[in-house]
Amino acid sequence: MIQRAVVATEHPGAFRVVVDGHDQSHVDLADPTRLAFDYVRRMGDVLDAVAPAGAPVRVVHVGGAGLTLPRYVAATRPGSPQVVLEPDEELTALVREELPLPRRSGIKVRPVDGLAGVAALRDGHAEVVVVDAYAGGVVPDELTAAPFLHDLARVLAPGGVVLLNLADRAPFARGREAVAGLRAAVGRVVLSAEPATLRGRRAGNLLLVAGTGPALDGLLATLQRSAATSAAPYRVLDERQVSDGFGGGRVRTGPG
């Protein structure tokens, strides 16, 4: 039986969402712009960079848990229409009860998995698709496989980006596979990670950002500035550096 819990932290108004012993989310009800987990802060940096500050964006989130990033977008980009694909209905009900969303948040949670949920979206629906879904502490294989990644590309609006969060460690077999898949399906790929992860000293979160066109150049430059001033240092790799460090992967054609 899956164990789900919302646990108060030492910070007033802040909570952790825990599933089977794994921290899934950190939610600060008083300040939804406070992203406590370092990798989530990096994801916030990407969401800050995809459009001018405060401008609404259409976002699809594959994976929801405590809805940390949807809350962040609602706070920093009011009026943004957001769809969250979260198949765990019991978890969503718990979060809604104990960590209620603000009124008129624009966040809609659909009780479907990523494959079915993305398949139901119209072409060009999303300006940003965030893939941050885990089962048992790992990203399901089908969410890095070619059929799903090509479907993500279908629902992207022109100039849109995919942000994929993937836990990995050297020699980065899953990261190389995801880079190959995103390149084949979407186009250009840049990547951020902690220095210790890139040096192979420990596992960590790889954030892959895929898109097309010159918009990715501006986003890359903004992320590199964010990385240079971040309280938790991280590196942002351009396309050449991604090829050098994460090239040579094979596209996953299906789960398993």
Secondary structure, DSSP 4 states (H G I P E B T S, - for coil): ---EEEEE-SSTTEEEEEETTEEEEEEESS-TT---SHHHHHHHHHHHHSSSTT----EEEE--TT-HHHHHHHHHSTT--EEEE---HHHHHHHHHHSPPPTT--EEEESS-HHHHHHTSPTT-EEEEEE---BTTB--GGGGSHHHHHHHHHHEEEEEEEEEEEEE-TT-HHHHHHHHHHHHHT-EEEEEE-HHHHTTSS-EEEEEEEE-STHHHHHHHHHHHHHHH-SS--EEE-HHHHHHHH-S-----S--
